[in-house]
Amino acid sequence: MPVPQDHRGIKGDECQCGRRASIRHCPSCGSSRIHALKAEYEPVEGHTTNKGEPLYRKLQEFKCISCAHIFEESDREFCEAPPVSKVLAQQKVKAIREASKTGEYLNSQDQKLASAISELLPTETSQASPTELRELNATELKNTWFALRRAWVDMSIEAKTKHTTCPTLLDFLKEKLPLCMNQEQTELVLKWQAEEIRDSNG
C-alpha cells in the first residue's frame, strides 16, 4: 500500500524506514493504523524511590490494526518497516548483505532475504559464453524466487502460530523482489509466479 505523501519523512523528522518519525507507525509493516493497549507497570530492577519503595516504569504497548504486530514505543528505534523509497530499499539490501558477511545478527526474515540475495549474486562467469550467461541468470532468478518463497512459507507458519496476518505470496514477492532485482527481472519472476498460481487453480 502506498505511503501517503504527508507521512513521508522530511529533514529532521525521518525514521530509518523513510516515514515521519513523529507519526507513530508499526515497526513491522509501516502502517499508521495502530491503537494503544492497556498500559502496564513493571518494577525497575535495582532502583527505588526516595522512600525506598520499588520504582516502576510505564510499559505502553501498541497493536497494529493492519498486521496485528504488538510493539513498544522503544521498538521504533530499530524500525524494520519496508522502506518507502527505492534508494532506502537498496540501502537495506546493502546493509543486509554486509551484516550477513560479517556474521552480525539477522532476524529470520532478513536471514532468508540475505540467502536469496546471495543466490542472485553472479558467480565466476568471466569465461562463460553469452548463451551460458543467459542460462545462468535464469537459474539465479529461479533460485532467488524459490528462496523468497521459502521465506514466505516460514513467515506464514509463524503468523498462524501467533494468530497474526500474513500477506499473500504474490504480495510478498511484489514487495521483496525489487530489493534484489531490477524491474525486468522482477516482472519475469512475478509472471512465473502468476502462471504457477493459474496452473494450480486449474
N, C-alpha and C positions, 0 to 999 in steps of 0.2 A: 504494500500500500504506500503511495507517495507521501512524503513528509510535507505538511503544509508549509508554505514559504515563511510564515511568521514563526515557525518552530525551528527553523534552521539557525544554526549558531551565527553569532556576529562577534566581531572583535571584542574581547574582554568578557564574553558570555558564550562560551563554547565548550560543550562536553567533548570527550575524545571520540565520540561516535559522530560528531558533526552537528548534533542538535543543540538547542539552547540549554545550558546547564541550569538556568533559573526556572525552566519549565520542567517540573518533575516528570520523568518518564521511566518506563520499565528498562532496567539494565540488561534484560534478556532479548526483548523483541523491539524495544524503542517506542512502544505505544504510550501515549499520554492519558489513555483511558484507564485510570487506576483509582482505587479508593483505599482509605486508611482502615486498618483493622483495629480492634480494641487494643489500646496501649497497655503494656505490662511493665512492671518494675522489677529489676533484679539487683541484688547486692553487688557492690563493687568490692572485689576481694582486696583485703589489706587496707581499706580506707574506712574511716569512721567520722562522724560529725564531732563538733566541739564538745558535745555532751557524752561522747563515747558510744553513741548509737550507730548501728550499721548505716553506711551511706549507700543509697540506691540510685540507680540511673534509669531513666525512662527508656524503655525499649519499644519504639514505634515501628510497626511493620505495615507494609502496603501490599496490596494484591492487584496484579494487572488483570483487567477485565478481558483483555484480548487473548492472553496466553496462560493466565492463571498463575503466573510466577509470583512468589512471595519474596519480598526483599525489604531490607532496612535502608534508611537514607544513606548510611555509610557505604553500602554496596555500590552506589552510583560512582564512587571514586574510581572503580575498576569496571566501568560500563562496558559491556560486551555486546551492546545492541548493534544490529547491522549498520555499517557505515552509510551515510546519506549521500555520498558522492563517490565517483569513480576513483578520484585521487586518494580518498581515505581508504577505499576498498583495496587499492593497490598497496597502500602503506601497511594495511593489516596483513595482507598476504606476505609482504616482505618481512614483517615482524614475526609472523608465524614460522616462516622458513628459517629465519635466523635463530629463533628460540629452539626450534627442532634440532638444528645443527649443534647448538651449544648445550643441549640437554636440559634446558630450562623446563619448568613445569608447564604443561598444557592441559586444559580440561579435555574430556573425552572427545567432544565435538571438534575442537581445534586440532587435536591429535589426528583425527580421521582426515580433516582437511589438509593437514601437513603431509600426510601419507599420499593423498590424492594429488597434491601439487608435485611431490617428488616423483610420482609416476608419470606426470606430464612433462617433466623436465627432459630435454634431449640428452641422449647418451652419446658416446663417442661415435660420430657418424661422418667423420671427415673423409673416409674412404668410400662412403656409400654413393651409389648412383642416384640420380634424380628419382627414378622409379622406386628404389629402395627407401628413399627418404619419405615419399608419399605414403608408402605402406607402413613405415614406422610411425608417422604422425597419426594415421588412423588407429594403430594399435595403442598409442599413447592416449588418444582421446577415449577409446573404449575402456582402457584401464582406469582412467580418471572417472569416467561415467560410473563404472562398477564400484569404485572406491567410495564415491559420494552416495551411491545407493545403499551401500553397507552402512555408511554413517547415518543415513536416514532411518534405516531399519532399527539401528541401535537407539536412535532418538525416539522413535515411535514406541518401542518397547518400554523405554524409560518413562515416556509420557503416560502410557497405560498403567504402569506401576504406581506413578504418583498421581494418577487421575487428573492429568492436565491435557491440554490440547496440543496437537502436533500438525504442522502444515502438511498438505498433500505432497506426494513425491514430486509431482510436476512443479508445484510452487517452490519446494525446497531447491530443486535444481535451477529454477529461474533465478533464485537468489544467490546460490553458491557458484554456479558455473562462471559468471562474469568475473569472479575473483581470481580465476586462474586460466581463463581462456579469452581469446578475442571474440568479437561479435560473430564472425563467420563460423568459428568452431562451436560457439555456444548454440547457435541456431541449428547446426548439424546434429549435435547431441540431443537437443530438445526434439528434433524431428525423429531421431531414433526412438526416443522415449515415447513420443506420441504414437508412433507406429506400433510399438510393443503393447501399449495400453489398448489400442484399437484391435490388435490381433487377439489379445487375451479376452476381450469382451465379445469376440466373435463377430 
